[in-house]
Amino acid sequence: MSEAASSAGDDPEAYGRLALTVDVVLIGLRGTRPAALLLRRSEPPQVGLWSLPGGFVRIDETIDAAAGRVLREKAGLTGLHLEQLYTFGALDRDPRMRIVSVAYLALLPERAFADAARNGAGLLSAIIDVPWAGEAGGPVVLHPPEGSPEPGPLPLAFDHADILALAMLRLRGKLDYSAVGFALLPERFTLRQLQDVHEAILGTPLNKPAFRRRMLDRGWLEPTGEREAGTSFRPPELYRFRNTR
């Protein structure tokens, strides 16, 4: 390769422009169903469609800082653990120009998720319908919550359906060997609540004795010595997550 060709290859001015964005997948539970927080787009392109909270990365901030800013400005949330999910860079993913997006995933306990949906301006907690079993992968469908005047299924902007599908696939893949499911629970929880989380993410019922034995054998659960309040019969014991690392 000639010296001229080599220097042209290292010259950023020789390439077309592209932009970098972040999109934040905020997942929680509505009852026994997984759900995500969405915003309706009010500006072109794709006005009226539903999208994940997202935005452009500024020239003077890191990608992680941009994700935190989007979380704060568009969802009113701070202090969440954000995990990079995947980078989406299809050539035609945005009609405006070549835009690459780094997707982040954050999990919220049910009460925090409900509060965010209630307090965040314009946020909708949409039910995620996963039509495939196990870790087969594939598209997902988003539905408005019960009682919402919004007709479903919800039309999603850009490739946000693909981003949500990958988020669910990632959760299913990590659920059995990692502590990821505990992020969807309050600090103190019952074994029934823990099983509800696993069944919601996996989309299938689990054998109660086998599930509880497996969870207890892993050493992840620490009894609190307390029991759930407000139950008619013998209240179930409350546990907390024990970090074994």
Secondary structure by P-SEA (a helix, b strand, c coil): ccaaaaaaaaccccbbbbbbbbbbbbbbbcccbbbbbbbcccccccccccccccccccccccaaaaaaaaaaaccccccccccccbbbbccccccccbbbbbbbbbbbcaaaaaaaaaccccccbbbbbbcccccbbbbbbbbcccccccccccccccaaaaaaaaaaaaaaaaccccccccccccccccaaaaaaaaaaaacccccaaaaaaaaaaaccccccccccccccccbbbbbbbbbcc
